[in-house]
Amino acid sequence: MTTIRILDVTDEASFGLVPSCADPAFDHRTCDYWEDADRGSKAARPAWLEAASPPAAKPRPANPFGDEEADPPLNPFARAATEPAFNPFATDDDDPLADNPFAPRRPARSDGAPGGPRKLSLLGRGSAVFGSYAKVLLADETPVAFSQFGPLSAYPRAQRLRDLYPQLPEAPLPAVITCIATTAEARRRGYALQLIRAVCDDLAGRGFAAIEAYPERSTRPDATSAATPEFWVAAGFTIAVEDDRFPVVRRELG
């Protein structure tokens, strides 16, 4: 009996579980095709996976009025250097509300460590508000399927493609699933459908009323990140726009 586990991609550990593409010319871990409508690419870019060194701190200009190394005069009313400055207008997560026991606890950010993989930073852009943007399915602890999704605003190429079809409803705006892929060795075992069902349930729980995806026709299975219309119909979607190359599939969430 195969054990199935589905994880959200939210940090470097889960990002490291993203499986390789069936075609080695492409790579989920370096793809920005949907995030960049003008220059985005699905190509494998190994340099993106190397941890970049954080930028060096700029030297401080000399202080003409005193010795920078000297200790500042003691101020008994000043906050300790380790305490965050008080901001009465703060709304950001960087200003904790630890002093207010009645304040709701905000979700922790998971934007990826500085210098980490660029794709992980893209996946973490809206995590504090939206939640995760990707999931991995593991079969007996082996990563076999990957899906990327999120609000329409996170994927400019999806918005541009959608603009081609004025017949699509403007409200409610959908969440989108940009990518669904299974490793070559794990094909035809239903893993992709299981993962899409989990993504749909998750998006419904986040309050979305509809989901769209943008499959491709007349393309090699290993060259598309969005599967085929037939796959989406099997996953409970309907064909909202029929097109010879870029149809649109949509699922209403009740």
N, C-alpha and C positions, 0 to 999 in steps of 0.2 A: 504494500500500500504506500503510494507516494505521499509524503508530507509536504503540504503547500504552505508557504509563508509569504505574506506580502508586506513590504516595508516602504515607508516614505523615505525619499531621498532628501535629507535635511542637513547632513554634515559630511565630513570627509570619509568617515567610516562607511556610511551607507552609499556615498558616491562611488567608493571603491568597488561596490558590488554591481555597478551598472555593467551589464554584459556587453561583449564585443558585438559589432554588427556582423551579419552574415557575409557581407561584402567588405573586405578589409580596406577598401578605398574610402569607406564612410566610418564615422565614429559618433555615437550618441554623446560621448563625453566632451567633444569639441565642436559639436554642431550648433550654429547660431542662425540656421536658415530661417526659422520662424520669428526669431527675435529681431532680425535685421532685414527689413524688406528690400533694401537696396544692395547690400553687399554680403548678406548672409550666405553661409555655405554649409553643406553636409559633410565636407571633406574631412578626412582624418588629418589632424594637425598635432603631432606628438609634442611640439613645443608648448602647446597650451596646457599640457598635463604636468609640466615641470613647475615646481614651486618657485615663484618669482621672489627675489629678495625685496624686502620692504624698502621704500625710498629712504635715502640717507637724510638725516636731520640737517637742516640748513644751519650754518654757524650763526650764532647771535651776534648782532653788531656790538661793538665796544660801547661801554657806558662812559661818556666823558665826565660824568658827575660822581663817579665812585668806582670802587673796586668790586667787580662782579663776584669775586670769590669771597668777599667779606660777608659775614652773617648779617641779615637785616636786623634792624633794631627790634627788640621784643615788643610785641603788641598784645597785651593780655586779652583784648577783645576780638582778635582775629581768629578765624577758624583754623584748625590744624591743616597742614598742607595736604594731608591725605583725604580730607573731607571734601565732597563736591560742593561747589558754590550753590547757594540757594537761588532758585529761579522761580519767582511767583507766577510766571506765565507759562511754565513748562508744561508741555503735553507729550514730550518725547519719552521713550522708554529709558533714556539715559539718566533721567531724573527719578530715582526710585521713590515710591510713596511709603517707605517703611515706617514713617512716623504716623501714618494714618491707618489704624487697624481696620477701618471700615471700607477702605478703598479696594476695588477689585484688583486682583493680581493680573498683571498684563502677561501675555505669552512672551517667553524669552525669544530674542532674535536668534536666527541661525543663518546669517548672511554669508557664512564661510569665513575661515580665518584669513587675515591679510596675507597676500602672497600665495594663497591657495589656487586651485584650478579655476580658470575664468568661468567655465560653464557652471561650476558650483555657485559662483557669485550670481550668475543669471538666474539660477533656480531659486536662490534665496532672496531675490529682490523684494517680494511681497509677503515674505513668510510671517511677519508680525501681524499682518492684517488678513491675508488670504489663507495662509497655511502652506503646505507643501505643494510643489509644482510637478512632482514626479514620483513614480512608484516603481519598485522592482519586485518581480515574483521569483521566489526561490522554490525549486523542487528538490526535496531532500538536501536542502542547504546549498544547492547549486543555482546561481542566477541564470534564469532562462528567458525572461521576458522583461521588457521595459516600456513604460508609458510616460509621456509628458503631457501636461494639461495646464489649465489656468484660466483666468479671466481673459476675455477678448482683448482688453487693453494691453495685456502683456505681450501680445504677438502681432506686431504690425503687418506681417505678411498675410496673416489670416484676415485682418481687417481689410487690407487692400484687395484680397481675393473676394471677400464678401461684398465689397463695394461694386463688384461687377454685376451683381444680381439684385436689382432693386425689389424684386418680388419677395425677398427674404424679410421676415418680420423684423421691425425695428425694436419691438418690445414684446416680451422681455428679451434683452440682449443675452446671448448664451454664454456659458462657459465653453471652452474649446478643448478638444483633445487633438494635439498636433502630431503626436507620435505614438505608434504601437508597433512593437517589433519583438520577434522571437528568434533565438539563436537557431542556426541551421540544424543543429543536432536535435532540437526540441520541437521541431515543427509537427503539425497535425496531431497534437495531443491535447488541444483545447486550452493551453495555457494563456494564449492571448485573449480569448473570450473570458476566461476567469478574471484576468487582470482588468479588462474593460468593465466588467460588471462591478468590480470593487471600486474602480474610479467613479463610475456613475453613481453608486450608492454614496460615496464620499461627497461628491459634488451636490447631490440632492440634500445631504445633511448640512452642507454649507449654505443652503438657501437658494441655489440656482433652480430656475424653472425650466431650463432647456439646455441642451448640449449640442454642439455642432462639431463635425469633422470634415476634412477636405481631402478625400482620397484622390488617387490618380489612376487614370485608365491608360492602357497601352504602355505600361512600364514594367520592367523586370521586377519580380517580387523583392529581390534584394536591393533594388535601387530606390524604393519608395519608403517614406517614413510614416505614411498614413494609410497603408493597406489598400484594399479595394472596396468598391461599393457593396459587393456581395458579402464581404466580411462584416460590414457595419449593419447590414440588414439582418444578418444572423445574430447580431448583438442587440437587436431591438430598435434599431434606427430605421427611419424611412428616408427615401431619396427626396430631398426638398427641392433640389435643382438638378435636372438631368443635363449633362454636358459631355461632349465626346472626350474631353481631356480632364477637366476639373469639376466634377459634380460636387454637390454639397449634400451631406447627410445630416439629419437632425433627429433628436429624440426629446420629446416633451417629458418632463418629470412631474408626475402627479403626486 
